[in-house]
Amino acid sequence: MAAPTSPQWIEVSDPLQLVKEPVVTVSMLTYNHEPYIAQAIECVVNQRTEYPFELIIAEDCSNDSTRAIALAWQRRHPQIIRVLYSDTNVGGRQNIRRVYQSRRGKYYAICEGDDYWHNPDKLQRQVSQLEQHPECVLVHGAFRRQVGNTIVPYKVSNPVMGRAFDVLLMKNTIATCTVCIRTSLSEQYGRSKFFDRNYLMADYPHWLFASQHGSIGYISDPVATYRKTPGSVINSRLDAPLRMELSAQQVRKDFIEEYGASEETCRKVLNESNRQILIQAFIAGNRGIFNEEFRWRLENHFRRKENFKILFYWLLLQLRLNRIYCRTRSDQVTNVCVLP
C-alpha cells in the first residue's frame, strides 16, 4: 500500500508481508533507468542468503517508466521491496538521505538502477565476512564493466584492503555497486560534516570516512557489473570526468585536513591528483586548468622525463589536436585516454 512517510516522499510497501528484521538493506537509487532497472531488481531479489533482506528502491520522479516498473516488482515481491518516491525531483543527495532515514538492516548494500549483481552469492559472502571480522567495516569486490552489450572484466591493480586510508587517498577503486557496509557506520557518515558538502560524488567521501573507523575487506571474484550509461553524471558531458576529478581533489584535501597524513603520503596524493586532472583537462580541452596544473607539475615534480611527456600534451592542446590524439589512443571500450 502507499502511505506518506514524510512531507518529502511516499512509501509503497506491504507491512503485513514485509520482512520484520532484515539483516541487510539494499539501496537502489534510480532515475530514468527504464531500460535497466528490471535487471537490477531481479538480480537483488534473486540473491541467495541465509537471512532476510530488504530492497529500498528510491525513485526520483523519472520521466520514463522507471517508477511503474519498480511498483510492478514491489507487487511481485512484497516481502522484500519497498518503493520510495515523490511528486517532484529531489536530487541525488536528498534521494540518498531518504534511504538513510528508511533503512532497517544491520548492513547496507548499494545497487543503483543501471547496475546489477551478476553473482547471486554476493550478499551472503559479504555479510559472512563482516560477521566473522568485527574490525571490518566495509566489504567490496571486483567487478565487470558493461558498455552497450560488451562486458569486460575491470582489474584493479591495487585493491583497497585492510587499513586503507592512504591507499584510498591516492585513488578511489571501490565500485559502489560492490559495497556492503555496516549501517551504524554509514549513519555516522550521514551525520558528519562531509555528507552535506557540495561534492559531486557521494561514494568517495563515504569510503574514506569508513576507512578511518576500521579495516576494509575485498572479494577478488567479480560480484557486480557496473554499466556505463549515457546521461549519467560521469558520462553526461565531455568535461564531466574533469569536474569529478576536481571534486575528488577537494575531497582528498578535506580528509587530509581532518585526519592528517604523512608528508610522503601527501606528496604522492598531490602528484597523483595533479596527474589525473591533467589527463581529464587534456581530454576535455580545458587549456586553462591544464596550464595551471602543468605549471604546478613543473615546479613540484622532479621526474623530468615525464615532464617532457606532459609538455608534448600541452603542445597538442594548444594546437587543439587533443581530441584527434585521444581518438587514436583511447581504449575502444572505456573511451579513456591515458597518459603514459
Number of C-alpha atoms within 10 A of each C-alpha: 10 12 12 13 13 10 7 15 21 16 20 23 23 19 12 9 11 18 16 15 13 19 18 25 25 28 23 26 21 24 24 20 23 19 12 18 25 18 15 20 25 13 18 25 17 13 17 15 14 10 12 17 27 26 25 23 28 27 26 24 19 18 12 13 15 22 25 13 15 25 20 11 19 22 16 11 17 20 20 25 27 27 21 28 22 18 11 11 15 16 11 16 15 13 21 17 12 17 19 17 10 14 19 19 20 16 25 26 25 22 27 23 28 26 27 25 26 19 18 17 14 24 28 15 15 23 24 11 18 20 11 9 12 10 15 22 27 30 25 28 25 21 25 19 19 18 15 11 7 9 14 14 12 14 14 13 7 9 20 24 19 17 18 19 24 18 19 21 26 18 18 16 18 21 18 20 25 27 24 26 25 20 21 14 19 20 12 13 19 17 11 12 8 17 18 12 11 12 19 19 17 17 16 22 23 18 23 21 21 24 23 14 15 18 20 22 25 19 18 13 12 19 23 26 26 22 21 17 17 12 10 13 13 18 13 12 14 14 18 17 21 23 18 18 22 20 16 22 22 15 22 22 16 14 18 18 10 9 10 12 16 10 9 8 16 18 14 15 23 18 16 16 22 21 17 20 23 27 22 26 26 28 24 20 20 16 17 10 17 24 17 12 19 23 12 13 21 15 9 12 16 10 10 11 8 14 15 12 12 22 13 11 21 19 12 17 22 13 9 14 14 20 16 11 15 17 14 10 14 13 12 11 14 12 11 15 20 13 16 6
